[in-house]
Amino acid sequence: MSITLSVLLHTALLGALAYGWLLFRRPPRPAPTLAIEAHVVDARSVPGVVQPAPPPQAPPESVGPPQPTSEELEQREQQRQQEEAAAAEQQRAAEQAAAAAAAAAEARAAAESKAREEAEHKAHEQAEAQKRAAEEKQRQAEAQEQAQLEEDLQHDLAAEEQAKKARAGPALASWQSQIAARINRAWLRPPTAQPGIECILNVTQVPGGEVTEVTIGACNGDQAVRESIEAAVYRASPLPPPPDPALFDRHLRIDFKPD
């Protein structure tokens, strides 16, 4: 009985829906009103009716994290501003440090360049001073040497003049006679020596009368005579000094005549 009533109820509902759809499709026209009296019956209250399983419920949609409050948004904004301010401060500090380092490097380079220029200038001045001192010393040495040369020349001229005066007198002849007499005393006459021997002797001596060299010039004796006379000169060394020092001469020319 319950199943029959449920079937009838559903059939009536389907028929009503179909009729309404047909009315919707047709142009509206007046139609007689059909009165249907029905009662809605809950199928769960009808005994013996199998209850259909309820449809599965969809899981609740994820709505995400909760939206931040205004206080949280304000705190986040303050934190962002603080971070930006700190970053800007760090940037300014880095720029100032870089500018200070660049300025220090420039100042150091300028100081080094100035010190180098001063050192080069000082070295140049020292070199110029040393050059001037060396030139002045050389001028003084040259002047002193020139003065010494002039003094020596004057001395030599005076000595030469005195020697000329002395040689013009009898003192030179007397000294040469003393030298010839000493050589004659030291001469060992060889057997080949003939009377009338006459030889020119070129004698070199040093101060003190020491004989350093003897050469025989013109001579009328043979080789044995010449050698014996040369040996006699060396035996006569040192020669007697001149009576006047102005007469001294390193190179003497003695006219040797033993007879």
Contacts in CASP RR format, 6 or more apart in sequence:
PFRMAT RR
TARGET T0000
AUTHOR 0000-0000-0000
METHOD contacts of the structure
MODEL  1
MSITLSVLLHTALLGALAYGWLLFRRPPRPAPTLAIEAHVVDARSVPGVV
QPAPPPQAPPESVGPPQPTSEELEQREQQRQQEEAAAAEQQRAAEQAAAA
AAAAAEARAAAESKAREEAEHKAHEQAEAQKRAAEEKQRQAEAQEQAQLE
EDLQHDLAAEEQAKKARAGPALASWQSQIAARINRAWLRPPTAQPGIECI
LNVTQVPGGEVTEVTIGACNGDQAVRESIEAAVYRASPLPPPPDPALFDR
HLRIDFKPD
2 46 0 8 1.000
2 47 0 8 1.000
2 48 0 8 1.000
2 49 0 8 1.000
3 49 0 8 1.000
5 41 0 8 1.000
5 46 0 8 1.000
6 41 0 8 1.000
6 43 0 8 1.000
6 46 0 8 1.000
6 49 0 8 1.000
9 38 0 8 1.000
9 41 0 8 1.000
12 36 0 8 1.000
12 38 0 8 1.000
16 36 0 8 1.000
23 31 0 8 1.000
43 49 0 8 1.000
43 51 0 8 1.000
44 51 0 8 1.000
68 76 0 8 1.000
159 246 0 8 1.000
162 246 0 8 1.000
163 246 0 8 1.000
163 247 0 8 1.000
163 249 0 8 1.000
165 246 0 8 1.000
166 172 0 8 1.000
166 244 0 8 1.000
166 246 0 8 1.000
166 247 0 8 1.000
167 247 0 8 1.000
171 242 0 8 1.000
171 243 0 8 1.000
171 244 0 8 1.000
171 247 0 8 1.000
172 242 0 8 1.000
172 247 0 8 1.000
174 243 0 8 1.000
175 240 0 8 1.000
175 242 0 8 1.000
175 243 0 8 1.000
175 247 0 8 1.000
176 252 0 8 1.000
176 254 0 8 1.000
176 255 0 8 1.000
178 240 0 8 1.000
179 203 0 8 1.000
179 236 0 8 1.000
179 239 0 8 1.000
179 240 0 8 1.000
179 252 0 8 1.000
179 254 0 8 1.000
180 254 0 8 1.000
180 255 0 8 1.000
180 256 0 8 1.000
180 257 0 8 1.000
182 236 0 8 1.000
182 239 0 8 1.000
182 240 0 8 1.000
183 201 0 8 1.000
183 229 0 8 1.000
183 232 0 8 1.000
183 233 0 8 1.000
183 236 0 8 1.000
183 254 0 8 1.000
183 256 0 8 1.000
184 232 0 8 1.000
184 256 0 8 1.000
184 258 0 8 1.000
185 236 0 8 1.000
186 232 0 8 1.000
186 233 0 8 1.000
186 235 0 8 1.000
186 236 0 8 1.000
187 228 0 8 1.000
187 229 0 8 1.000
187 232 0 8 1.000
187 258 0 8 1.000
188 228 0 8 1.000
188 231 0 8 1.000
188 232 0 8 1.000
189 228 0 8 1.000
189 258 0 8 1.000
190 224 0 8 1.000
190 225 0 8 1.000
190 228 0 8 1.000
192 221 0 8 1.000
192 222 0 8 1.000
192 224 0 8 1.000
192 225 0 8 1.000
193 221 0 8 1.000
193 224 0 8 1.000
193 225 0 8 1.000
193 228 0 8 1.000
194 221 0 8 1.000
195 259 0 8 1.000
196 220 0 8 1.000
196 257 0 8 1.000
196 259 0 8 1.000
197 219 0 8 1.000
197 220 0 8 1.000
197 221 0 8 1.000
197 225 0 8 1.000
197 256 0 8 1.000
197 257 0 8 1.000
197 258 0 8 1.000
197 259 0 8 1.000
198 219 0 8 1.000
198 220 0 8 1.000
198 255 0 8 1.000
198 256 0 8 1.000
198 257 0 8 1.000
199 216 0 8 1.000
199 217 0 8 1.000
199 218 0 8 1.000
199 219 0 8 1.000
199 220 0 8 1.000
199 221 0 8 1.000
199 225 0 8 1.000
199 226 0 8 1.000
199 229 0 8 1.000
199 256 0 8 1.000
200 216 0 8 1.000
200 217 0 8 1.000
200 218 0 8 1.000
200 219 0 8 1.000
200 253 0 8 1.000
200 254 0 8 1.000
200 255 0 8 1.000
200 256 0 8 1.000
201 214 0 8 1.000
201 215 0 8 1.000
201 216 0 8 1.000
201 217 0 8 1.000
201 229 0 8 1.000
201 233 0 8 1.000
201 252 0 8 1.000
201 253 0 8 1.000
201 254 0 8 1.000
201 255 0 8 1.000
201 256 0 8 1.000
202 214 0 8 1.000
202 215 0 8 1.000
202 216 0 8 1.000
202 217 0 8 1.000
202 251 0 8 1.000
202 252 0 8 1.000
202 253 0 8 1.000
203 211 0 8 1.000
203 213 0 8 1.000
203 214 0 8 1.000
203 233 0 8 1.000
203 239 0 8 1.000
203 251 0 8 1.000
203 252 0 8 1.000
203 253 0 8 1.000
203 254 0 8 1.000
204 211 0 8 1.000
204 212 0 8 1.000
204 213 0 8 1.000
204 214 0 8 1.000
204 250 0 8 1.000
204 251 0 8 1.000
204 252 0 8 1.000
205 211 0 8 1.000
205 212 0 8 1.000
205 237 0 8 1.000
205 238 0 8 1.000
205 239 0 8 1.000
205 250 0 8 1.000
205 252 0 8 1.000
206 212 0 8 1.000
206 250 0 8 1.000
207 248 0 8 1.000
208 238 0 8 1.000
208 241 0 8 1.000
209 237 0 8 1.000
209 238 0 8 1.000
209 239 0 8 1.000
209 240 0 8 1.000
209 241 0 8 1.000
210 237 0 8 1.000
210 238 0 8 1.000
211 233 0 8 1.000
211 234 0 8 1.000
211 236 0 8 1.000
211 237 0 8 1.000
211 238 0 8 1.000
211 239 0 8 1.000
214 230 0 8 1.000
214 233 0 8 1.000
214 234 0 8 1.000
216 226 0 8 1.000
216 229 0 8 1.000
216 230 0 8 1.000
219 225 0 8 1.000
219 226 0 8 1.000
219 229 0 8 1.000
229 256 0 8 1.000
239 252 0 8 1.000
241 248 0 8 1.000
242 248 0 8 1.000
END
